[in-house]
Every structure is written in structure tokens, then in C-alpha cells.
Amino acid sequence: MKYYLKILLPVITSFLFIFCSNIEPKEVKKTQKRKVNDFKKHPNFNAYWYKGKAEITSYKLSQVRYGETYEGTAVNIFVTENFLPEKQVKADYDNDNNIPVLKLNNTKKFVTGIYPYSLMTSTFSPINTNKEAIKISFSAQEWCGNTFVQLNNREKFQIDFHSYFETNADQKITLEKNILENELWNQLRISPENLPLGNHLIVPSFEYLALNHQKIKSYKATATLKEEGHLSKYIIHYPELKRTLIIKFTKEFPYTIESWEEKSVQRGKTLTTKAEKIKTIKSAYWSKNGVTNINERKELGLY
């Protein structure tokens, strides 16, 4: 008996060590980068977001461009959709491969001098897991020309960039997977307690990178979350870019975005883009495209 115990004791000890340890060191490092646990969604999440309507919020916009500030309007359209993760497009039909996403279409319209700008960013984020956005696209139209950026989340981030500027031109870029600033707007609507805090590598918004001719890559950033009365304030600061984004949203569900501002230093001068909420409505806007369907647009202060 003593002979068998002498042989088996090292085996049993090794077995217990392996299976009773918390996590291997490599797993700890991976978890610190991005937690992939399920979101702890609010109990009213489905009741609010799955009513066959989008949430539309209009904002009074003060937009920095060419070293000056111009007045305009911004609109955030949040809506849930079924998405095909491989094709990375909205699903036309029910399918076992579909996954639920929260889509944000952010639009801005303003006029610089004689000519207008129209900007739009679309971000598609999976609802049930704390993973990166599946797809992001940005486009800008103004009288000088068009700019278009699209990110597809594959094995790595695959980015196509098209611009009329020589300094940008057409590019195909591959990036390692880090946090995307654009996806954080969706994340705070789904589960603000899962917002990344502290020091991280973050890819700034494609609007900022494209309009300011900055290299598309991850930058060192610090993220903080503070309370301000009945609001929460999420702050992302990029030291290298001398840029700070502040998003203010309600502390209570559905975590409505009330305002945001973006401060940047240009030629030694601090300039601030601001957006203040005008109105929020729920609407199945895609079915209201007739000449007579104008009342809700007036209600949003966009007409």
C-alpha cells in the first residue's frame, strides 16, 4: 500500500494543482485586454429595444472645421437588427446564423462658408457579448469630394479607405484588434458598467481620423467614468492627439445620450465641437418615407 501511495501521490498533487488553479497566466493577460463575458443587460432592455421602432435623437451641433466653429444638426438613430456575421450585412430573412446587433447611425449636417458637409457613421455591435463591433463605416460628402472608410471585423480588423485627397488616397489597412471608439457609443447604451476604464489602446473615431488626416491606428488613451448630477460622463483622452471626447448620458436605463463634446488642440488653440439634445422619439422611420410623413421630422426640430 505504501508503495502505491508513493507512486500515486505526485500524480494526484499535479492533478489537483492543474484543476484547482484559477486561470493560467496567459488567460489572465487575455482577460485584462478585453472581457468577453456576456453583457449584464438591464431587465427592461428587450421591452425597450424590441418594439419594432428605432430611437431617434436630434441635437443642436456646433462643429469645428478649418479652425472655426459652424452651426448645424446631428442625429443619432439607434435600432436593433438581425445581422449576418460572415457576410457582415443586415439579414433579410430569419436564419439560425443571424445574431442580434445594436446599430448606431450618427449623422451630421453643417455648412462651411458657401458649401455644405454631410457626415455619417454606422456602427454594428453584437448585443449579447462584450466583443468588438462587427462592422463600422464612415462617409463624408462635401463640394470638394467624397471620403469613405469601412472596417470589417475578421481575424483582424480589415479597413478600406477611399479619399479624394492625395495625402490619404486609397488604402487597405490591417490592424490588430483593440478597442474602437465608435463601438463605445453602442456599448454605453447596452451595458455602461462594461465600458473600458483606465489606460488602453483605442482606435479613434473614423470621422476624426479622416477629417484630420491622422493615421488610422490604435493610440494610447485613458478612459474614465464620472457622475454629474443625474448624468454619467464618459471621458476618453488621447495625449498624443491632444484630443478629449466627453459623452454625457443618463445614469438610469435606457442610458440616453444627452450631449457630447470633443476638445482638440489645433495650432496651439483649443477648439470644441458640441452637441446638445433637442428631442428623442421612437419611430419606425423606414416605413415613413412619404410626402405626408413630415410631422415627426418637425418634432425633432429638423425642418
N, C-alpha and C positions, 0 to 999 in steps of 0.2 A: 504493500500500500504506500509506504513512504517513497518507494522507487517511482511509482506512477505520479505521486504528488510533485516530486522533484522535477519530473519532465513536464507536467501539465501546468504548473504554477506560472512559468514565464509566458506561456501561450495565453492563459486566462488574463493575466495582467495586461498584456498587449491588447487583447480584445477589448477589455474594459476601457482602456485609455483611448482607443480609437472611437468607440461608440459613445463614450460619456463626455468627450471633449465638446465644447460649444460649437466652434467653427474653425476650420483650418485658416491659417494666416492669409492665404490668397483670397479666400472668400470674404474675410473681413475687409481687405483692401477694396475689393469689388463693391461690397455693400456701401462703403463710405462714399464711393463715387456717385452712385445713384441707387436709391432704394427701389426695388421692383415689386414691392408688396402691393396688394390691391388698395385702391383708394378707399378711405372710410367716408363714403358719401353720406350726405345729410339724409335723414329719413324721408324728407319731402322732395328729394331730388327727382325721382321719376314722375311724381304728381305735377311738378313744375315744368319739367323739360319734355315730357312725352304727352302733350296735349294737341299735337298737330299744328303748333304755332311756333314762330320764331320770336325771340325777344329782340326788339329794335330800340336803340337808344341814340338820340341825336345830341350833338354837342356844339357849343359855340367854340370855334377854333381860332387861335392866334398862332400862326405858323411861321417859323423862322426860315428864311430863304435869302440867299445873296446878302447876308449880313443885315437884313432888315426883317421886320415882322409884318405879316399880312393877315387880314381877317378872312375867315371862311367858315365852313361847316365840316364836321366829321360825323360819321355814323358807325356804330358797332352793331352788327347783326349776328347774334348767337343762335344756333339751331342744331338740334341733334339729327344725325343721318346714319344710314347704313352704308358702310364703306367696304370696298374690296381691297384687302391689304396687299395682294400681289400686284394687281393692276394699278392700285392706288388711285382709284376714281370712285365717285359715288355709285352705289349699286342701283341698277334699275329694277331689279326683282329680288324677292326673298331668296336667300341662299344660305346654306349651312356655313359657308366660308365668310359671310358678312360679319363685320364687327361694328359695334356702335361707336361713333365718334361725336365729339362736340366741335362744330365748325365755327370759326370766327371770320367773318368778312368785315374788315375795317376799311372804310373809305374816307378820303379827304378831298375837299374841293376848295381851292382858293385861287386868287388872281394875283400875279406878279406884274405890276405895271400894265402893259397892254395885253399880255397873254395869260391864259388860264392853265392851271395844273389840275390833274385828276390822278389820284393815287389809290391803289387798292392792294391790300394784303389778305390772303386767305390761308388759314391755318387749320389743319385737321388733326385733332388729338384723340387718342383712344381714351374711352371713358373709364373702363374698369381696371386698368393697370397703370402704374406710375412709370410709364415708358415715354420715350421721345415722341414728338409729333411725327406722324407718318408722312405728311406732305406739307410743304409751305410754298406759296407762290406770291410774287410781288410784281406789280406793273405800274409804270408811270407814263402818262401821256401829257405832253405839252407841245407847244408850237415848234420847238427845236427838234423833237423826235420822240421815239419810244425807248423805254428800258424795261426788260423783263428778266426775272430771276425765278427759278424753280428748284426746290430741294426735294429729292426723293430719299426716303429712309430705307436703304438697302442694307447690305452687310456693313457698309459705311455710308456717310452722307454723300450723295451724288448731286452735284449742283450744276445747273446750266445757267449761264449768264449771257445776256444779249443787250448791247447798248450801241447807240449811235456815236458815243464818244470814243476817240482814238485811245485814250488812256485806259478805258475799260475794254472796249471791243467785245468779241465773242470769246467766252471762256468755258472750259469744263473743269470743274474743281472736285476733288475728293477730300473729305475731311473725316478725321476720327470723330466718334460720337461723344460730344459734350453737350451741355445744356444749351438750348436755343431760346433766346429772349422772346421770340414770337410765341413760343408754346406756353410761356408763363402766364400770359393773359387768360388762356383756357384753364390752366391748372388752378389759378386762384378762384375761378368760378366753380370748379368741380370739388376741390379739396384744398383750401388755403393752408391747412395745417401741414401739407406736404410740400409747400414751397421751399426751394433750397435756400438755406441761410449760411452765412459765413463766406469764406473765400472759395471761389470756383473759377473754372474756365467756362466762359459763356460766349456764344456767337451772337453779336448784337443784331438788332432787327435789320432785315434786308432793306427796308426803307432808308434807314440811317446810312448803311454801308453804301448803297447805290447812289443816293443823292450827294453824299460827301466824298465819294471816290476813295473809300477806305478798303483795304484789302479784306477779302472775305476769309475770315479765320476766327479761331477762338481767342478771346482776350481775357486777361486776368480781371476779375471783378469781385466786388464784395456786396452781398445781399443782406438786407436787414428788414425786419418786420416790426412796426411800431403801432401803438394805438393813439388815436387823436379824436377824443370825444366818442361819437357813435361810429367812427370810421376806423378802418385799419389802413396803414400806409406801408406799401411795399417799395423798397428803395434798392436800386441797383446802381453801383458806382464803378465806372471804368477809369482807373487812374491814367493809363496810357492815352486814352482818347479824350481825357478831360471832359467826361460826359456823365450825367446822372439822370436816371429815369425814376420818377416817383408816380406810383399808381395808388389812388385812394379809392377804397371800396367799403361797402357796409360790412360791419362785423357779423351781422346776422344773415342767415340764408335768405335770398339767393345770392348774396355777395355781389350786389350790383356795383358796377364801376361808376363812381360819381364824377371823377375827374382824373386827369393826369397832367404831368408836366415833364419836360425834357430840357435840362440845362446843359449847355455846352460852351466851351471857351473857344472863340474864333478870333484870331489876330489880337489876342490879349483882352478881348471883350466877352463878358458872359451874356449869352443870349438864351432866351427861354421860349419854348413852344408850350402852349397851354390849351387844354380842352376842358370846358365846364358843361355839365349835363344840362340839356334843355328839357327833354321828355323821354320817358320809356313807355312803350306799348308792347302788347303781344299781338301778333298778326300772322296769318297765313298769306304773306305778301305775294308769293308766287302765283296765287290764283286771282290777284287783284291788279291786273295789267290793262284794264280797260280805261277809256277816256273818262268814265264817270268815277273811277276809283281814286279820287284825289283827296278825299277828306282826311284820311289818316296821314297823308303827307303834310297837309296843313297843320294837323295836330302836332306833328313832330317839329314844326317850325321850319320846314324845308321848302316852303312855297311862298 
